[in-house]
Amino acid sequence: MENSMSESDLIERLAAAVAARVKPALPLAVQLWNLEMIGAYLQRSPRVVGERIVTLPDFPKAIRLPAARAKKAGVEEEKDKGKSLPLWKAAEVIAWTEGHRDKVVGRPRRTD
């Protein structure tokens, strides 16, 4: 059986299929980042981000969304809700990073 589909029809169908699967990016103003995403932005590991960066006093405050706790076998459902993993507003993390652009870290170099 001969395929009567032209090359341009095939490209058009392929483009439509790809477009249907691609999720549109959220604007940075509303994105929430986890440790891995902050690490990718800062070029640091998630472990370093979690232990050394998000713990700094001037780093933006984390957002913890409410989450239902997992049910345990044979235990009644708990009334109180747990907290999810921390998230940070991407725009705040970027602004915090940009705020360190001109800051000198360490002691000044000798000029003589």
N, C-alpha and C positions, 0 to 999 in steps of 0.2 A: 504494500500500500504506500503510495507516494504522498509525502507531506507537502501540502499546497501552501503552507505558511511561508510568507516572504521573510527575509532577514529583518526588515524594519518592523514587521508584526511581532516577530520573536523578541526583538529588542524592547519593543513597547510593552509586551506582556511581562518580560523579565523586570523592567523598570517598575511596573505597577506592583509586581510581587515584592520587590525589595522595599518599595515605599510603604507597603502595607505592614511590613515587619519592623521598620525603623521607628523607634519612639522619638518624638520630638524632645529636644533638650529643654529643661526648665531654666528660666532665667536665674542667674546667680543670686539675685535679690531674694529668691524664695527657696533656693536649694538648701538642704540640710546635709552636712557631711559627717561621716563617721571617722574613726581613727585611721582607717585605711586610705580614705579619700584625702584627709588632711596630710597624711604621710606622703602620698603621691604628689600633692601640691608642693610640699616643703622639701621633697626629695629626702625623706627620712623614713625609717621603718615605723610601722604602727606601734611597735614596742617603745621606741624612743619617743614618739609623739605622746603615747599614753603615760609614760613615766617622767618625762622631762619637759615637755612643752605645754600640754594642757593643764599641768599643775602649777604653772607660773601664775603669780597673783594678778597680773594684768591681762592674762589671756581671756578671751570672751567666755562668758558663762555657758555651761552646757544646758541643753534642753533634754529633759527626760520625759518622754511620752508615757502615759499610763498604759499598762499592759496586764491582761489577766494572767494570773499564776497558773502554772500547769497543775492539772488534777492528779492527785496521787491515788493509787488503787486502794479502794476501801475507805477512803477518807472523804468526808463531806466537802462540798465545794466551799472554798474560803471566800469570805465576804469582802476582805480587803484586796486591793489590786496591787500588783507589784509595779516596778519601774523597769522600763526597757533600757537598752544600752544608750549611753549618752550620744547626742548629736549636737552639732554646732552649725550656726548660720554661716554659709559659705562667705557671704559678703563681709561679715564681721571678722572672720579668719583672715581674709584677704586684706582688709583694712588694718588689722593688727600687724600683719606681716609688713605691709607698706610703711607702717609707722616706725619700723626698725631700719629703714633704708639708710639713714644718715647717722645712726648711732654707732659710736666707736666702742668696740668690745675689747677689753684688756687694757693694759697700760700703754701710754703713748710711746711712739718710737723716739729714739734719740735723734736729735737733729745736728749734733756736732761732729 
